[in-house]
């Protein structure tokens, strides 16, 4: 939203009134974000069994405030998975090179997002990630299915050979899972990164 400006007589009064009306919404979103941030870090640190009271304490809110935003634990966990999915989607699309006038733009962005050094996106496939910890829990099936379908649709519209795209995508995810372990050294990551980008080019 663009900033409000007092561009008419009495405008400053209207700005103050409108700002005061928006303040509760801002506070609501800040509290919600603080809860999600606290829940994400605590689940990664301690697993999915961490208590709501501990999450609320980390977020600096009461347990009542937490349950006001997320009445049931499943709602909190679904919000975390949705946020993680949306962040990964945004990270990949931010790396799409629109100047590449050839098929496979999204696929190459997918490779870059997952196999670049110090990749934040790669963390989504680590054993301790939120999606790994929460993705298989009851109630998550619909969210996971929706996300998988969205990626399938987006990559199928990328104009690239479907079978090769599938191999490149799964190989990129596999490399991401092994980054930072003895099974994928930095030199091996560089080799795989370069080869996967080659495979993501149209023949």
TAFENHU-V16173 format. One record per residue. N is the residue number from 0. RES is the residue in three letters. PHI is phi in degrees with one decimal (NA if undefined). OMEGA is omega in whole degrees, 0 to 359 (none if undefined). NEAR is the number of other C-alpha atoms within 10 Angstrom. Layout:
n-><N;N>
res-><RES;RES>
phi-><PHI;PHI>
omega-><OMEGA;OMEGA>
near-><NEAR;NEAR>
This chain:
n-><0;1;2;3;4;5;6;7;8;9;10;11;12;13;14;15;16;17;18;19;20;21;22;23;24;25;26;27;28;29;30;31;32;33;34;35;36;37;38;39;40;41;42;43;44;45;46;47;48;49;50;51;52;53;54;55;56;57;58;59;60;61;62;63;64;65;66;67;68;69;70;71;72;73;74;75;76;77;78;79;80;81;82;83;84;85;86;87;88;89;90;91;92;93;94;95;96;97;98;99;100;101;102;103;104;105;106;107;108;109;110;111;112;113;114;115;116;117;118;119;120;121;122;123;124;125;126;127;128;129;130;131;132;133;134;135;136;137;138;139;140;141;142;143;144;145;146;147;148;149;150;151;152;153;154;155;156;157;158;159;160;161;162;163;164;165;166;167;168;169;170;171;172;173;174;175;176;177;178;179;180;181;182;183;184;185;186;187;188;189;190;191;192;193;194;195;196;197;198;199;200;201;202>
res-><UNK;UNK;UNK;UNK;UNK;UNK;UNK;UNK;UNK;UNK;UNK;UNK;UNK;UNK;UNK;UNK;UNK;UNK;UNK;UNK;UNK;UNK;UNK;UNK;UNK;UNK;UNK;UNK;UNK;UNK;UNK;UNK;UNK;UNK;UNK;UNK;UNK;UNK;UNK;UNK;UNK;UNK;UNK;UNK;UNK;UNK;UNK;UNK;UNK;UNK;UNK;UNK;UNK;UNK;UNK;UNK;UNK;UNK;UNK;UNK;UNK;UNK;UNK;UNK;UNK;UNK;UNK;UNK;UNK;UNK;UNK;UNK;UNK;UNK;UNK;UNK;UNK;UNK;UNK;UNK;UNK;UNK;UNK;UNK;UNK;UNK;UNK;UNK;UNK;UNK;UNK;UNK;UNK;UNK;UNK;UNK;UNK;UNK;UNK;UNK;UNK;UNK;UNK;UNK;UNK;UNK;UNK;UNK;UNK;UNK;UNK;UNK;UNK;UNK;UNK;UNK;UNK;UNK;UNK;UNK;UNK;UNK;UNK;UNK;UNK;UNK;UNK;UNK;UNK;UNK;UNK;UNK;UNK;UNK;UNK;UNK;UNK;UNK;UNK;UNK;UNK;UNK;UNK;UNK;UNK;UNK;UNK;UNK;UNK;UNK;UNK;UNK;UNK;UNK;UNK;UNK;UNK;UNK;UNK;UNK;UNK;UNK;UNK;UNK;UNK;UNK;UNK;UNK;UNK;UNK;UNK;UNK;UNK;UNK;UNK;UNK;UNK;UNK;UNK;UNK;UNK;UNK;UNK;UNK;UNK;UNK;UNK;UNK;UNK;UNK;UNK;UNK;UNK;UNK;UNK;UNK;UNK;UNK;UNK;UNK;UNK;UNK;UNK>
phi-><NA;-69.4;-64.3;-80.4;-129.2;-80.0;-95.3;-145.2;-53.3;76.4;-61.6;-62.9;-66.5;-63.3;-61.1;-63.0;-66.1;-67.9;-65.4;-67.6;-71.2;-83.5;-57.7;-59.4;-64.5;-61.8;-63.9;-59.6;-68.9;-64.4;-65.5;-60.5;-64.4;-63.6;-66.2;-64.2;-61.6;-65.6;-63.1;-60.9;-67.4;-73.7;-67.9;-64.2;-75.0;-120.9;92.4;-72.2;-84.2;-59.5;-79.4;-63.4;-62.3;-68.0;-63.6;-60.9;-61.8;-62.7;-77.3;77.3;-129.7;-77.2;-63.5;-62.7;-66.4;-62.0;-71.8;-66.1;-80.1;-134.5;-57.9;-127.8;-56.4;-61.1;-64.1;-64.2;-65.8;-64.2;-63.2;-65.8;-66.1;-59.9;-63.4;-63.4;-61.9;-67.2;-65.9;-65.2;-56.5;-67.7;-61.6;-67.1;-66.0;-66.3;-100.1;-69.1;-95.3;-68.6;-79.5;-79.1;-89.0;-157.8;-61.6;95.3;-56.3;-68.9;-61.6;-66.5;-64.6;-61.5;-62.3;-60.6;-62.0;-93.7;-117.9;-72.7;-63.4;54.1;-71.8;-70.5;-61.8;-63.0;-62.0;-64.6;-101.4;-73.9;-59.8;-100.2;-69.4;-60.2;-66.5;-69.2;-72.7;-103.2;-60.8;-94.9;-74.4;-56.0;97.6;-95.0;-54.8;-64.4;-62.8;-65.2;-62.2;-63.5;-66.5;-61.5;-65.5;-64.4;-67.0;-59.9;-64.2;-65.5;-72.9;-70.3;-88.9;-83.3;76.2;-109.9;-55.1;-60.3;-66.9;-68.8;-61.2;-62.8;-62.7;-64.3;-61.9;-66.9;-65.4;-64.0;-65.6;-63.8;-63.8;-59.4;-63.1;-99.8;-64.3;84.2;-116.4;-63.9;-84.8;-146.6;-72.5;-61.7;-64.2;-66.3;-61.4;-61.3;-62.3;-65.9;-57.6;-64.3;-67.4;-64.0;-66.5;-62.7;-68.5;-88.8;-96.8;-64.9;-76.1>
omega-><178;180;179;181;177;186;177;177;182;184;182;178;180;179;181;180;181;179;181;178;183;184;179;179;178;180;179;182;178;179;179;180;179;178;180;178;181;180;181;183;183;178;177;182;191;181;187;181;181;186;176;179;178;178;180;180;178;181;181;178;176;176;177;178;178;183;172;180;183;186;180;181;181;179;177;182;177;179;178;180;178;181;179;178;182;179;179;177;181;180;180;183;177;182;175;179;184;179;179;184;180;180;174;181;183;180;179;175;178;178;181;183;186;189;177;179;180;182;175;182;182;182;181;181;179;182;183;183;180;181;178;183;188;189;182;182;179;179;182;188;183;180;181;179;180;181;179;180;180;179;179;181;182;181;178;178;185;177;184;178;187;182;180;177;179;180;181;180;183;177;178;179;179;177;179;180;186;179;182;177;178;183;178;178;179;178;178;177;180;179;182;179;181;182;180;176;176;181;179;176;179;180;none>
near-><3;4;5;13;10;12;9;8;8;9;13;14;11;15;16;13;11;12;13;11;11;12;11;11;11;12;11;13;13;12;18;19;13;19;25;22;15;18;25;21;15;18;20;16;12;11;16;16;8;14;15;19;15;15;24;21;15;17;20;15;15;16;15;13;15;25;16;11;15;18;12;12;13;15;14;21;24;17;15;20;22;17;13;18;19;12;15;20;17;12;19;19;16;13;16;18;12;9;7;9;8;12;17;24;22;24;29;23;20;27;27;23;25;29;28;16;14;12;15;14;22;25;18;21;19;19;13;16;20;24;22;15;16;20;17;11;13;9;14;17;11;10;16;17;10;11;15;13;12;13;12;13;11;13;21;17;13;16;16;21;16;14;9;14;21;16;14;22;19;13;18;23;19;16;21;24;20;17;23;14;9;8;12;16;13;14;9;13;20;15;11;18;21;16;12;21;19;13;17;25;17;12;8>
